[in-house]
């Protein structure tokens, strides 16, 4: 296994269009997270899945954002009616429940979204 | 709520200089603490971690000690190299529920030859 993968790596879209990103976690990891990172800032939590259940959503995740993890494996993040303020790096991470004492998350390379 | 504050950058050092990047946190319960590094054009990588008070995390010559009394997790390296130039993020994970990671804003380090 080569780690967390994300597709596409870059996406340029026009304002008002819908976009969808995919994340493939490390195969045995049951927790999956989405973060957003804007220039000069640290990543900000968006949402988190344990298996197929979405257990937490940030207030940053407006109604235009939806995330799924239908079979507890890969996940998709969709943004509808994109706005210029959505331009950011979208990061996916995964972790394995049960690791002793901590929750080490492994990050993918990210999808850089540019909304024109 | 939980939060992480780290020193603003950029930090510019000459090769072989001593590095300290300060990090303090606010958290309920007993979080795990992390330093992540992001090299130019690459993704986030875990640099080191500590899971309880007085633990020292270390990796690649970097060290940080989990200080509960001062709520700090400062990153140190005795002798930096040009290849250490990157952005460093301090982070915490609340292990009592949610498990999301809270990141600081990052500190950019430039090391000159």
Contacts between the chains, C-beta under 8 A, distances in Angstrom:
chain1	res1	chain2	res2	distance
A	31	B	99	6.6
A	33	B	100	6.6
A	33	B	101	7.5
A	35	B	101	7.8
A	40	B	105	7.4
A	40	B	106	7.4
A	41	B	105	5.6
A	41	B	106	7.1
A	42	B	4	7.8
A	42	B	89	5.2
A	42	B	91	7.5
A	42	B	103	3.2
A	42	B	104	5.4
A	42	B	105	5.2
A	42	B	106	5.2
A	43	B	44	7.2
A	43	B	89	7.6
A	43	B	101	7.6
A	43	B	103	5.0
A	44	B	103	7.5
A	45	B	100	4.2
A	45	B	101	6.9
A	45	B	102	7.2
A	48	B	98	7.0
A	48	B	99	6.7
A	48	B	100	5.7
A	55	B	98	7.6
A	56	B	98	5.4
A	56	B	100	6.6
A	91	B	43	7.5
A	91	B	44	6.9
A	93	B	101	7.6
A	95	B	99	7.2
A	101	B	32	7.0
A	101	B	51	4.3
A	101	B	52	7.1
A	101	B	95	7.5
A	102	B	32	3.9
A	102	B	49	6.3
A	102	B	51	4.5
A	102	B	93	6.8
A	102	B	95	6.8
A	103	B	32	6.6
A	103	B	93	4.9
A	103	B	95	6.2
A	103	B	99	4.7
A	103	B	101	7.9
A	104	B	34	7.8
A	104	B	46	6.4
A	104	B	49	6.6
A	105	B	46	8.0
A	105	B	93	7.5
A	105	B	101	5.9
A	106	B	46	7.6
A	107	B	36	7.8
A	107	B	43	5.4
A	107	B	44	4.2
A	107	B	45	7.6
A	108	B	43	6.4
A	109	B	42	7.4
A	109	B	43	4.2
A	110	B	43	5.9
